[in-house]
Amino acid sequence: MYSLISTLWGVVALGGPLAGGAITDLFGWRWIFLANAPLCLVAAGIAIRGLSHPPVADRGRPIPLVRSVMLAVTVGLLVAAPSADAVVAAILVVCGLGLGWVYLREERRAVVPVIPLETWTGRGPVGSSMLATMFVTGGYVGSGVFLPLYLQNVRLESAFTAGLVLSAGGVCWTVGSLIGVRAQGDWRKRAVVIGALMICCGTGGIGLQVATGPFPLLLTTFSWTVAAVGVGICLLHLMNWAIVFSPPDRSGVASAAVQTCRLLGSAAGGALMGALLHGIGSDPAHITTGIAAVFALAAAFAIMPATLLRPKVSLNQEAGVAEGVEAVAARDRLSVGAQDQFA
């Protein structure tokens, strides 16, 4: 299923950046945000219609609205801090850390946290898989924010060309997912390592090209697609492990937490890279050095799931968990069938 979801990502990634580049070239970048409004309305309508009859197990489950808002505001404050002036940045950091402390305190008290608490320490198969997910998306998606900056401001390419390179990466993410889903047995753990190393080599290669270039645009595109294939290969298994090793009654919560971790990793990676670029300088005299440093940092993020932050999973344990989940699902199906027959 995650492979199919990634396929849809590739379809959208083929047209989205191209459309964004065309809008930027023709009308200006501010108009891109206006296009989000009708798309969000369509997505909301599809969700309301498709999710109007939730499964029995999901009915009555409380939504952690307050804690979710607290997490969102905390991330927003900390992400905004690196780009602000010194005084404002200090205020944002203090407020973000304070609210973050309150959020974690409430998470410890909650029956079901928004994000499993072991994620922040990387403990166990669930926590280590989710933490690795953050580093993978932080390295790839975070650096993807700065790829158009390099292509347009340093190489003087058009926004449409920059969108074309990003689209190539989106399609290759799908290719990586279709490759990764075929991994069986021990190759699933190896796939995560190989994928992380591909992201490291791809982003690191772009950083080297920026620092020593100019090189042909085709080489930059190739490096970015190598990283994208790596994301598709390893992210598929990381997301699956986080759900498989969660208790059966929390699989839906884990699925939501995985998506949240992806976005948190992307936001944190982009913020740290933006702070690095801001510190070095984005003026014409320093922008090349700054962007090279950004992609070097992306490579450092990406290599962590292949080295120090390898997911702590046991494939034998995974098989046992899968059998238990299937048994619970079979029991629930029988229960629902009996209820329907009684009704």
C-alpha positions in Angstrom: 0.0 0.0 0.0 2.8 2.4 0.8 4.3 1.6 -2.6 1.0 2.6 -4.2 0.9 5.8 -2.2 4.4 6.6 -3.4 3.3 6.0 -7.0 0.6 8.7 -6.5 3.4 10.9 -5.1 5.3 10.4 -8.3 2.4 11.3 -10.5 1.8 14.6 -8.5 5.5 15.3 -8.4 5.7 15.1 -12.2 3.3 18.0 -12.7 3.4 20.0 -9.5 6.9 21.5 -9.8 6.5 22.0 -13.5 3.3 24.0 -12.9 5.0 25.9 -10.1 7.9 26.8 -12.3 5.7 28.0 -15.1 3.5 30.1 -12.7 6.7 31.6 -11.2 8.1 32.5 -14.6 4.9 33.9 -16.0 3.2 35.6 -13.0 5.5 35.5 -10.0 6.0 33.0 -7.1 3.3 34.5 -4.8 0.6 33.3 -7.1 1.6 29.6 -6.4 0.0 29.8 -3.0 -3.3 30.8 -4.4 -3.4 27.5 -6.3 -3.4 25.6 -3.0 -6.9 26.9 -2.0 -9.0 25.0 -4.6 -6.8 21.9 -4.3 -7.3 21.8 -0.5 -11.1 22.1 -1.0 -11.1 19.2 -3.4 -9.0 17.1 -1.0 -11.3 17.9 1.9 -14.3 17.0 -0.1 -12.8 13.6 -1.1 -11.8 12.9 2.6 -15.2 13.8 3.9 -16.9 11.5 1.5 -14.4 8.6 1.8 -14.0 8.7 5.5 -17.7 9.2 6.5 -18.1 5.6 7.7 -15.0 4.8 9.8 -14.3 1.2 11.0 -15.9 0.1 14.2 -12.5 0.1 16.1 -12.0 3.8 15.2 -15.4 5.1 16.3 -15.4 7.1 19.5 -11.6 7.5 19.5 -10.7 10.9 20.9 -8.7 13.3 18.7 -5.7 14.9 20.5 -6.5 18.3 19.2 -4.9 20.4 21.9 -1.6 18.4 21.9 -1.5 18.5 18.1 -1.9 22.3 18.0 0.8 22.6 20.7 3.2 20.5 18.6 2.4 22.5 15.5 3.0 25.8 17.3 6.2 24.5 18.9 7.6 23.5 15.5 6.5 26.7 13.9 8.3 28.8 16.5 11.5 26.8 16.4 11.5 26.7 12.5 11.0 30.5 12.3 13.8 31.3 14.8 16.8 30.7 12.5 15.7 33.3 9.9 14.8 36.0 12.4 16.9 38.8 13.9 18.8 37.9 17.1 16.4 39.4 19.6 13.3 38.0 17.9 15.0 34.6 17.4 15.8 34.4 21.1 12.2 35.1 22.0 11.0 32.5 19.5 13.4 29.8 20.8 12.5 30.5 24.4 8.7 30.3 23.6 9.2 27.2 21.5 11.2 25.3 24.1 8.7 26.3 26.8 5.7 25.2 24.8 7.6 22.1 23.8 8.2 21.2 27.4 4.5 21.5 28.1 3.7 19.4 25.1 6.0 16.6 26.2 4.6 16.7 29.7 1.1 16.3 28.4 2.3 13.5 26.0 3.6 11.5 28.9 0.2 11.7 30.6 -1.7 10.8 27.6 -3.0 7.2 27.0 -2.0 7.5 23.3 0.6 10.2 22.5 0.5 12.0 19.2 4.0 10.7 18.5 5.4 7.7 20.4 7.7 9.0 23.1 10.4 6.5 22.2 10.8 8.4 18.9 12.7 11.2 20.5 15.3 8.8 22.0 15.3 6.3 19.1 14.5 3.4 21.4 13.0 0.1 20.2 11.8 -0.7 16.6 9.1 1.9 16.6 11.1 4.8 18.0 14.2 4.0 15.9 12.2 3.6 12.7 10.5 6.9 13.2 13.7 8.8 14.2 15.4 7.4 11.1 12.4 8.6 9.0 13.0 12.1 10.3 16.6 12.0 9.3 15.9 10.6 5.8 13.2 13.3 5.1 15.3 16.0 6.8 18.2 15.2 4.4 16.3 14.9 1.2 13.2 17.1 1.5 15.1 19.7 3.5 17.8 20.1 0.9 15.2 20.0 -1.9 14.1 23.5 -0.7 17.5 24.9 -1.7 18.0 23.0 -5.0 15.9 25.6 -7.0 17.9 28.4 -5.2 21.1 26.9 -6.5 19.7 26.3 -10.0 18.2 29.7 -10.4 20.5 32.0 -8.4 23.9 30.3 -9.1 23.4 28.5 -12.4 20.8 31.1 -13.7 18.4 28.5 -14.8 14.7 29.3 -15.2 12.1 28.3 -12.6 10.6 25.9 -15.1 14.0 24.1 -15.4 14.3 23.9 -11.7 10.8 22.4 -11.5 11.8 19.9 -14.1 14.7 18.7 -12.0 12.5 18.4 -8.9 9.9 16.5 -11.0 12.6 14.0 -12.0 13.3 13.4 -8.3 9.6 12.9 -7.6 9.3 10.3 -10.3 12.4 8.5 -9.1 11.1 8.4 -5.6 8.3 6.3 -7.0 10.8 4.1 -8.9 12.7 3.6 -5.6 9.5 2.5 -3.9 8.7 0.0 -6.6 12.2 -1.4 -6.2 12.2 -1.4 -2.4 8.9 -3.2 -2.1 10.5 -6.2 -3.8 13.1 -6.6 -1.0 12.5 -9.7 1.1 14.1 -11.2 4.2 17.3 -9.6 5.3 17.4 -7.5 2.2 14.8 -5.2 3.8 17.3 -4.1 6.4 19.9 -3.8 3.7 17.6 -1.8 1.6 17.3 0.9 4.3 21.1 1.1 4.5 21.5 1.2 0.8 18.8 3.8 0.4 20.3 6.0 3.0 23.7 5.8 1.4 22.2 6.7 -2.0 20.7 9.8 -0.4 24.0 10.6 1.1 25.9 10.2 -2.2 23.3 12.1 -4.2 23.1 15.1 -1.9 26.8 15.0 -1.2 27.5 14.9 -4.9 25.4 18.0 -5.5 27.3 19.8 -2.7 30.6 18.8 -4.3 29.4 20.1 -7.7 28.3 23.4 -6.2 31.7 23.8 -4.5 33.9 22.8 -7.4 31.6 23.5 -10.5 30.2 24.4 -12.8 29.2 21.0 -14.1 26.6 20.0 -16.7 23.0 20.3 -15.5 22.5 16.6 -16.4 25.0 15.6 -13.6 23.1 17.6 -11.0 19.8 16.0 -12.2 21.4 12.6 -12.0 22.7 13.2 -8.5 19.2 14.3 -7.3 17.5 11.3 -8.9 20.0 8.9 -7.2 19.0 10.5 -3.8 15.3 10.2 -4.8 15.5 6.5 -5.6 17.3 6.1 -2.2 14.4 7.8 -0.4 11.9 5.5 -2.1 13.8 2.4 -1.3 14.4 3.0 2.4 11.4 5.1 3.5 9.0 2.4 2.5 10.4 -0.1 5.1 10.9 2.5 7.8 7.2 3.5 7.6 6.1 -0.1 7.6 8.2 -1.1 10.6 6.8 1.8 12.7 3.3 0.5 12.1 4.0 -3.3 12.2 5.8 -3.1 15.6 3.2 -0.8 17.2 0.4 -2.5 19.3 -2.5 -3.5 17.1 -4.9 -1.1 18.8 -2.5 1.8 18.0 -1.8 1.0 14.3 -3.9 3.9 13.1 -2.2 6.3 15.5 1.2 5.0 14.4 0.2 5.5 10.8 -0.6 9.2 11.5 2.6 9.6 13.6 4.7 8.3 10.7 3.3 11.0 8.5 3.9 13.6 11.2 7.5 12.5 11.6 8.1 12.9 7.9 6.9 16.5 8.0 8.7 17.2 11.2 12.0 15.9 9.7 11.4 18.0 6.6 10.7 21.1 8.6 13.6 20.7 11.0 16.0 19.8 8.2 15.0 22.8 6.1 15.2 25.1 9.1 18.7 24.0 10.1 19.9 24.3 6.5 18.3 27.7 6.2 20.1 28.8 9.4 23.4 27.5 8.0 22.9 29.4 4.8 21.9 32.5 6.7 25.0 32.2 8.9 27.3 31.8 5.9 25.5 34.4 3.7 23.2 34.3 0.7 24.7 37.3 -1.0 26.5 36.7 -4.4 29.9 36.4 -2.7 28.9 33.6 -0.3 25.8 31.9 -1.7 27.9 29.1 -3.5 29.7 28.3 -0.2 26.4 28.4 1.7 24.5 26.0 -0.7 27.5 23.6 -0.8 27.4 23.5 3.0 23.6 22.9 3.0 24.0 19.8 0.8 26.9 18.6 2.9 24.6 18.8 6.0 21.9 16.9 4.0 24.4 14.2 3.3 25.3 14.1 7.1 21.6 13.7 7.9 21.1 10.9 5.4 24.0 8.8 6.5 22.7 8.5 10.1 20.1 5.8 9.4 22.8 3.8 7.7 25.2 4.1 10.6 24.5 5.3 14.2 20.7 5.4 13.8 20.0 2.1 12.2 16.5 0.9 13.0 16.5 -1.6 15.9 14.3 -4.2 14.2 14.3 -8.0 14.2 12.8 -9.6 11.2 11.9 -12.7 13.2 10.1 -10.5 15.6 8.4 -8.8 12.7 7.0 -12.1 11.5 5.6 -12.9 14.9 4.0 -9.5 15.2 2.5 -9.8 11.7 0.9 -13.2 12.7 -0.5 -11.6 15.8 -1.9 -8.7 13.9 -3.6 -11.1 11.4 -5.1 -13.0 14.3 -6.5 -9.9 15.8 -7.9 -8.8 12.4 -9.5 -12.2 11.9 -11.1 -11.9 15.3 -12.4 -8.4 14.5 -13.8 -9.6 11.2 -15.7 -12.4 13.0 -16.9 -10.0 15.6 -18.2 -7.5 13.1 -19.8 -10.3 11.1 -21.6 -11.6 14.1 -22.9 -8.1 14.9 -24.2 -7.7 11.4 -25.9 -11.1 11.5 -27.5 -10.2 14.8 -28.7 -6.9 13.5 
